[in-house]
Amino acid sequence: MPGPAKFRPSHADPVQDLFGRPAGWMLYWGSTIVVMLLLVFVGLAAFIRYPDRVVTIVQISTPVPPASVVARMTAPIAQLLVADAGAVQPGDVLLVLDNPANYVHLQQLDRILHELVLLDTPTAVLASSLPAQLELGELGRDYAQLLNYATELRYRLARSNSGQRAQLLDKQLQHTAEIQANLDTQLLIQRQELAIAGRNAQQFRELAARSSASQLELDAAETRYLQALRQVQEQDNRRRQNQRQREALLETRLALEEQLSDQVMMPWLGFQATVRQLRQGWQEWEARFLLRAPVSGQVTYYQALAPGLLVQENQVLLGIVPAGAAGTWVAEGILNGSASGKIAVGDTAYLQLEAFPYREFGQVAARVQQLALAPQPAGGGYRILLELPSGLTTTYGKTLPFRQQMRAQGIILGEKRSLLARLLDRLRSGQKNE
């Protein structure tokens, strides 16, 4: 007789099968893991902070820009008197443009004119020396006129008795002036000796009052003081006598000047006028053909310069880097208006120089020194100035050579903000602006 039939569960119903099976670990811990991952992401987003990066092109130069030296006319270079990177002082001649005059002779003329302008009497021309053969170009005619006036003056004075006497008086005046200077020096020394003798006599008076010095020693000190006083008085009398003699000679000299005839005074006046005209002509020639250093500093050529090179009017030939600017540099650039609000004075920056690839040489550290308050005209950006605290020493420890107007890419780092703050800014912007 068959036994009772066993119960076999049926798998035909999937829903019943699902609920009859125990739940896995994913259903128990899945939501917890998701929440934990989300919290980790939010924590990292709040912890990770990085700055805004603003990129602009800058040029590196000295704080005081080089002073430009410009050609004032079109002409070849006749003489180049300074080398590239040479040191100069204000007024030094840098180069001479080609012209008919001999620059050495013009320098000689300049020294002569400085002496002639000090002459105050016609007889003083007798002692002056005027070379006849000077290549002065366009100034040659005026100089020839000056020679004619000097020759006529010498002739008139040589034939005039008053002129010869005036020349003799000039020598005597010079001699008395030398004597006066010597007497003044001697008088100063003797007054110092008198002061010493006076202090010595006073000391002996005090010692004698305390019976520490004898009357004989006191008398000797008093005698030395009186002798020194007498010498000072005699020297002062000689000085006064020489001064009176000199004043008398000057009076006689002035009287002789008044006696000079018109034949002497007319060429003398012409001589003085020609000296002034030559000085003016020299200054005009200098302004056209000479290029001088406007400031002290170091010369930098903007192009290859050599004698014979034709330069154009208003062409910038070289610059003078001012003294004291060596070793200090700044970087200047233009910042777009859209990025100007992210940058502030004091922000850190790094410069990648075009001439020195940063992967090989490193970057130059900088700091924002100035940021213009207004943009440039015609829709330009804001001028930004970066200082270089470590000079041209890069992050690799290499010191780069400086050249004016070196271009570089400036990476300016703004305020550091967290990733979470930036994401919230996007959400806030989307909510408020849409």
C-alpha positions as CSV (number, residue, x, y, z in Angstrom):
1,M,0.0,0.0,0.0
2,P,1.7,3.2,-1.0
3,G,2.8,5.7,1.7
4,P,1.6,9.3,2.1
5,A,2.7,11.8,-0.5
6,K,5.5,14.3,0.5
7,F,5.0,18.1,0.2
8,R,7.1,19.8,-2.5
9,P,7.2,23.6,-2.7
10,S,6.2,25.1,-6.0
11,H,8.4,27.7,-7.7
12,A,5.8,28.7,-10.2
13,D,4.9,32.0,-8.3
14,P,8.0,34.5,-8.4
15,V,6.5,36.9,-5.9
16,Q,6.0,34.2,-3.4
17,D,9.5,33.0,-4.1
18,L,11.1,36.4,-3.5
19,F,9.4,37.0,-0.2
20,G,10.1,33.6,1.0
21,R,13.9,34.1,0.5
22,P,16.0,35.9,3.2
23,A,17.2,39.6,2.3
24,G,20.9,40.0,1.3
25,W,23.5,42.5,2.8
26,M,22.9,45.1,0.1
27,L,19.4,45.7,1.2
28,Y,20.5,46.1,4.8
29,W,23.7,48.3,4.3
30,G,23.3,49.8,0.8
31,S,21.6,53.1,1.8
32,T,24.1,53.5,4.7
33,I,27.0,53.2,2.3
34,V,25.5,55.7,-0.1
35,V,25.0,58.2,2.7
36,M,28.6,57.7,4.0
37,L,30.1,58.1,0.5
38,L,28.0,61.3,0.1
39,L,29.3,62.6,3.4
40,V,32.9,61.8,2.4
41,F,32.5,63.6,-0.9
42,V,31.0,66.7,0.9
43,G,33.9,66.6,3.4
44,L,36.5,66.4,0.7
45,A,34.8,69.2,-1.3
46,A,34.9,71.4,1.8
47,F,38.5,70.5,2.6
48,I,40.0,70.9,-0.9
49,R,40.8,74.5,-1.5
50,Y,42.5,76.1,-4.5
51,P,43.0,79.6,-5.8
52,D,41.6,81.3,-8.9
53,R,44.1,81.5,-11.7
54,V,44.3,84.6,-13.9
55,V,46.7,84.5,-16.8
56,T,48.1,87.6,-18.5
57,I,51.1,88.6,-20.6
58,V,53.6,90.9,-18.8
59,Q,56.9,92.6,-19.6
60,I,59.8,92.7,-17.2
61,S,61.8,95.9,-16.8
62,T,63.4,98.1,-14.2
63,P,61.2,100.3,-11.9
64,V,62.4,103.4,-13.7
65,P,62.2,102.7,-17.4
66,P,65.4,103.3,-19.5
67,A,65.8,106.9,-20.8
68,S,65.7,106.8,-24.6
69,V,68.3,108.6,-26.7
70,V,66.8,109.8,-30.0
71,A,68.6,111.0,-33.1
72,R,67.6,114.6,-33.9
73,M,68.4,114.4,-37.6
74,T,69.1,111.9,-40.4
75,A,72.8,111.4,-40.8
76,P,75.5,108.7,-40.5
77,I,77.2,108.0,-37.2
78,A,80.6,109.7,-37.2
79,Q,81.9,108.6,-33.8
80,L,80.6,106.1,-31.3
81,L,82.0,107.0,-27.9
82,V,80.3,104.4,-25.6
83,A,80.1,100.7,-25.7
84,D,77.0,98.6,-25.0
85,A,76.5,98.0,-21.3
86,G,79.0,100.9,-20.6
87,A,78.5,103.2,-17.6
88,V,77.8,106.9,-18.3
89,Q,77.2,110.0,-16.3
90,P,74.7,112.8,-17.1
91,G,76.0,114.9,-20.0
92,D,78.5,112.3,-21.3
93,V,78.7,112.3,-25.1
94,L,77.4,109.0,-26.5
95,L,77.9,109.5,-30.2
96,V,78.6,112.2,-32.8
97,L,76.6,112.4,-36.1
98,D,78.5,113.1,-39.3
99,N,79.1,116.8,-40.1
100,P,81.7,119.0,-41.7
101,A,83.3,120.1,-38.4
102,N,86.1,118.3,-36.6
103,Y,84.7,117.3,-33.2
104,V,88.1,117.6,-31.5
105,H,88.5,121.2,-32.8
106,L,85.0,122.0,-31.6
107,Q,85.9,120.7,-28.1
108,Q,88.9,123.0,-28.2
109,L,86.7,125.9,-29.3
110,D,84.3,125.2,-26.4
111,R,87.2,125.5,-23.9
112,I,88.4,128.7,-25.5
113,L,84.9,130.3,-25.3
114,H,84.6,129.4,-21.6
115,E,87.9,131.5,-21.1
116,L,86.9,134.4,-23.4
117,V,83.6,134.9,-21.8
118,L,85.4,135.8,-18.5
119,L,87.4,138.6,-20.1
120,D,86.2,141.9,-18.9
121,T,88.7,144.4,-20.4
122,P,90.2,144.8,-23.9
123,T,93.8,144.4,-22.7
124,A,92.9,140.9,-21.4
125,V,92.7,139.8,-25.0
126,L,96.5,140.3,-25.3
127,A,97.1,137.2,-23.0
128,S,94.5,135.0,-24.8
129,S,95.5,132.3,-27.3
130,L,93.4,131.8,-30.4
131,P,94.6,129.0,-32.7
132,A,94.2,129.9,-36.4
133,Q,93.6,126.5,-38.0
134,L,90.4,125.0,-36.7
135,E,87.9,122.9,-38.7
136,L,84.6,124.3,-37.4
137,G,82.2,123.7,-40.2
138,E,79.4,126.2,-40.2
139,L,81.0,128.0,-37.2
140,G,84.1,128.7,-39.1
141,R,82.9,132.1,-40.4
142,D,82.1,133.4,-36.9
143,Y,85.4,132.2,-35.6
144,A,87.3,133.9,-38.4
145,Q,85.5,137.2,-37.5
146,L,86.6,136.6,-33.8
147,L,90.2,136.3,-35.0
148,N,89.9,139.5,-36.9
149,Y,88.6,141.4,-33.9
150,A,91.4,139.9,-31.7
151,T,94.1,140.9,-34.2
152,E,92.7,144.5,-34.5
153,L,92.5,144.8,-30.7
154,R,96.1,143.7,-30.3
155,Y,97.2,146.2,-33.0
156,R,95.3,149.1,-31.5
157,L,96.5,148.3,-28.0
158,A,100.1,147.9,-29.1
159,R,100.0,151.4,-30.7
160,S,98.3,152.9,-27.6
161,N,100.4,154.0,-24.7
162,S,97.4,153.6,-22.4
163,G,97.2,150.0,-23.6
164,Q,100.8,149.3,-22.6
165,R,100.3,150.9,-19.3
166,A,97.1,148.9,-18.7
167,Q,99.0,145.7,-19.5
168,L,101.7,146.6,-17.0
169,L,99.0,147.4,-14.4
170,D,97.4,144.1,-14.9
171,K,100.6,142.3,-14.1
172,Q,101.0,144.5,-10.9
173,L,97.4,143.7,-9.9
174,Q,98.1,140.0,-10.3
175,H,101.2,140.3,-8.2
176,T,99.5,142.2,-5.4
177,A,96.7,139.6,-5.4
178,E,99.2,136.9,-4.9
179,I,100.9,138.9,-2.1
180,Q,97.5,139.5,-0.5
181,A,96.7,135.8,-0.4
182,N,100.1,135.1,1.2
183,L,99.6,137.8,3.8
184,D,96.1,136.5,4.6
185,T,97.5,133.0,5.2
186,Q,100.3,134.3,7.4
187,L,97.9,136.4,9.4
188,L,95.7,133.4,10.1
189,I,98.7,131.4,11.4
190,Q,99.9,134.2,13.6
191,R,96.5,134.7,15.1
192,Q,96.5,131.0,16.0
193,E,99.9,131.4,17.6
194,L,98.6,134.4,19.5
195,A,95.7,132.4,20.9
196,I,98.1,129.6,22.0
197,A,100.4,132.2,23.7
198,G,97.4,133.8,25.4
199,R,96.2,130.5,26.8
200,N,99.8,129.7,28.0
201,A,100.1,133.1,29.7
202,Q,96.7,132.6,31.4
203,Q,97.8,129.2,32.7
204,F,101.0,130.7,34.2
205,R,98.9,133.5,35.9
206,E,96.8,130.8,37.6
207,L,99.9,128.8,38.6
208,A,101.6,131.9,39.9
209,A,98.5,132.8,42.0
210,R,98.8,129.4,43.6
211,S,102.6,129.8,44.0
212,S,103.1,126.9,41.6
213,A,105.1,129.0,39.1
214,S,107.8,131.6,39.6
215,Q,107.6,135.2,38.6
216,L,110.3,134.6,36.1
217,E,108.2,131.9,34.3
218,L,105.2,134.2,34.4
219,D,107.2,137.1,32.9
220,A,108.5,134.8,30.1
221,A,104.9,133.7,29.2
222,E,103.7,137.3,29.2
223,T,106.6,138.3,27.0
224,R,105.8,135.5,24.4
225,Y,102.2,136.6,24.4
226,L,103.1,140.3,23.8
227,Q,105.5,139.3,21.0
228,A,102.8,137.3,19.3
229,L,100.4,140.1,19.6
230,R,102.9,142.6,18.1
231,Q,103.5,140.2,15.2
232,V,99.8,139.9,14.5
233,Q,99.4,143.7,14.5
234,E,102.5,144.2,12.2
235,Q,101.2,141.5,9.8
236,D,97.7,143.1,9.7
237,N,99.3,146.5,8.9
238,R,101.3,145.0,6.0
239,R,98.0,143.3,4.8
240,R,96.2,146.6,5.0
241,Q,99.0,148.5,3.2
242,N,99.0,145.9,0.4
243,Q,95.2,146.2,0.1
244,R,95.5,150.0,-0.2
245,Q,98.2,149.6,-2.9
246,R,96.0,147.2,-4.8
247,E,93.0,149.5,-4.6
248,A,95.1,152.4,-5.9
249,L,96.3,150.2,-8.8
250,L,92.7,149.3,-9.6
251,E,91.7,152.9,-9.6
252,T,94.5,153.8,-12.0
253,R,93.5,150.8,-14.2
254,L,89.9,152.0,-14.4
255,A,91.1,155.5,-15.3
256,L,93.2,154.0,-18.1
257,E,90.2,152.1,-19.4
258,E,88.2,155.3,-19.6
259,Q,91.0,156.9,-21.6
260,L,90.9,154.1,-24.3
261,S,89.8,155.6,-27.6
262,D,86.8,154.5,-29.6
263,Q,89.2,152.8,-32.0
264,V,89.9,150.3,-29.2
265,M,86.3,150.0,-27.8
266,M,84.6,149.3,-31.1
267,P,86.6,146.2,-31.9
268,W,86.3,145.2,-28.2
269,L,82.5,145.3,-28.4
270,G,82.6,143.4,-31.7
271,F,84.8,140.8,-30.0
272,Q,82.4,140.3,-27.2
273,A,79.4,140.1,-29.5
274,T,81.2,137.4,-31.6
275,V,82.0,135.4,-28.5
276,R,78.3,135.3,-27.6
277,Q,77.4,134.4,-31.1
278,L,79.9,131.6,-31.2
279,R,78.6,130.2,-27.9
280,Q,75.0,130.2,-29.3
281,G,76.2,128.5,-32.5
282,W,78.1,125.9,-30.5
283,Q,74.9,125.1,-28.5
284,E,72.9,124.8,-31.7
285,W,75.5,122.5,-33.3
286,E,75.6,120.4,-30.1
287,A,71.9,119.9,-30.0
288,R,71.9,118.7,-33.7
289,F,75.0,116.5,-33.9
290,L,75.8,115.4,-30.3
291,L,73.8,112.8,-28.4
292,R,74.4,113.0,-24.6
293,A,73.4,110.8,-21.7
294,P,70.3,112.4,-20.0
295,V,70.9,110.4,-16.8
296,S,73.6,108.3,-15.1
297,G,73.3,104.6,-15.6
298,Q,74.2,101.8,-18.0
299,V,73.9,102.0,-21.8
300,T,71.8,99.4,-23.7
301,Y,71.8,99.3,-27.5
302,Y,68.4,98.8,-29.1
303,Q,70.2,97.8,-32.3
304,A,73.7,97.2,-33.6
305,L,75.5,100.6,-33.8
306,A,78.7,101.4,-35.6
307,P,80.4,104.4,-37.3
308,G,79.0,104.9,-40.7
309,L,75.5,103.6,-39.9
310,L,72.8,105.8,-41.2
311,V,70.2,106.8,-38.6
312,Q,66.9,108.5,-39.2
313,E,65.5,111.5,-37.5
314,N,63.6,110.7,-34.3
315,Q,65.0,107.1,-34.3
316,V,65.5,105.7,-30.8
317,L,69.1,104.4,-30.9
318,L,69.8,103.4,-27.3
319,G,68.6,103.6,-23.8
320,I,70.2,104.5,-20.4
321,V,69.1,102.2,-17.6
322,P,69.2,104.5,-14.6
323,A,71.8,104.0,-11.9
324,G,70.4,102.2,-8.8
325,A,67.9,100.3,-10.8
326,A,70.2,97.3,-11.4
327,G,69.1,94.3,-9.4
328,T,65.5,95.4,-9.0
329,W,62.8,94.6,-11.6
330,V,59.1,94.8,-12.0
331,A,56.6,93.1,-14.4
332,E,53.9,95.2,-16.0
333,G,50.9,94.0,-18.0
334,I,47.2,94.5,-18.8
335,L,44.5,92.6,-16.9
336,N,41.2,91.9,-18.5
337,G,38.2,93.5,-16.9
338,S,36.5,90.2,-16.4
339,A,39.4,89.0,-14.2
340,S,40.2,92.2,-12.3
341,G,37.7,91.4,-9.6
342,K,39.5,88.2,-8.6
343,I,42.9,89.8,-8.0
344,A,44.0,92.0,-5.1
345,V,47.2,93.7,-4.1
346,G,49.5,91.2,-2.4
347,D,48.4,88.2,-4.3
348,T,51.1,85.7,-5.4
349,A,52.0,85.3,-9.0
350,Y,54.4,83.2,-11.0
351,L,56.1,84.2,-14.3
352,Q,57.0,81.9,-17.1
353,L,59.5,83.7,-19.3
354,E,59.2,83.1,-23.1
355,A,63.0,83.1,-23.5
356,F,63.5,80.6,-20.6
357,P,61.0,77.7,-20.8
358,Y,59.7,77.1,-17.3
359,R,60.0,73.3,-17.5
360,E,63.8,73.7,-17.9
361,F,64.5,76.9,-15.9
362,G,61.5,77.1,-13.5
363,Q,59.2,80.0,-12.7
364,V,60.0,83.4,-11.2
365,A,58.0,84.3,-8.1
366,A,56.2,87.6,-8.1
367,R,53.6,89.6,-6.1
368,V,50.9,92.0,-7.1
369,Q,52.2,95.5,-6.2
370,Q,49.7,97.8,-8.0
371,L,46.3,97.4,-9.7
372,A,44.9,100.3,-11.6
373,L,41.6,101.7,-10.3
374,A,40.3,102.6,-13.8
375,P,40.7,100.8,-17.2
376,Q,42.7,102.1,-20.1
377,P,40.8,104.2,-22.7
378,A,39.0,102.5,-25.6
379,G,37.9,99.5,-23.7
380,G,41.4,98.4,-22.5
381,G,42.1,96.4,-19.4
382,Y,43.5,97.4,-16.1
383,R,47.2,98.0,-15.7
384,I,48.8,95.6,-13.2
385,L,52.3,95.9,-11.7
386,L,54.1,92.9,-10.2
387,E,57.1,93.1,-8.0
388,L,59.8,90.4,-8.0
389,P,60.9,89.9,-4.3
390,S,63.6,87.3,-5.2
391,G,64.7,89.1,-8.4
392,L,65.1,86.8,-11.4
393,T,65.9,83.7,-9.3
394,T,63.5,80.9,-10.3
395,T,61.8,78.2,-8.3
396,Y,64.7,75.9,-9.5
397,G,67.3,78.1,-7.9
398,K,68.6,79.5,-11.2
399,T,69.3,83.2,-11.7
400,L,68.3,84.4,-15.1
401,P,70.1,87.2,-17.0
402,F,68.1,90.4,-17.3
403,R,67.1,92.0,-20.5
404,Q,64.8,95.0,-20.8
405,Q,61.2,94.3,-21.9
406,M,61.4,90.5,-21.5
407,R,58.0,88.9,-22.1
408,A,56.5,86.4,-19.8
409,Q,53.2,84.7,-19.0
410,G,52.0,85.8,-15.6
411,I,49.9,83.3,-13.6
412,I,48.3,85.3,-10.8
413,L,46.8,83.3,-7.9
414,G,43.7,84.8,-6.3
415,E,41.9,83.9,-3.1
416,K,41.8,80.2,-2.2
417,R,38.2,78.8,-2.1
418,S,36.9,75.3,-1.4
419,L,35.4,73.1,-4.0
420,L,32.1,73.0,-2.0
421,A,31.9,76.8,-2.0
422,R,32.3,76.9,-5.8
423,L,29.6,74.2,-6.3
424,L,27.3,76.1,-4.0
425,D,28.0,79.3,-6.0
426,R,26.8,77.5,-9.1
427,L,23.7,76.2,-7.4
428,R,23.0,79.7,-5.9
429,S,23.6,81.3,-9.3
430,G,21.2,78.9,-11.1
431,Q,18.5,79.4,-8.4
432,K,18.7,83.2,-8.2
433,N,19.3,84.0,-11.9
434,E,16.8,81.7,-13.6
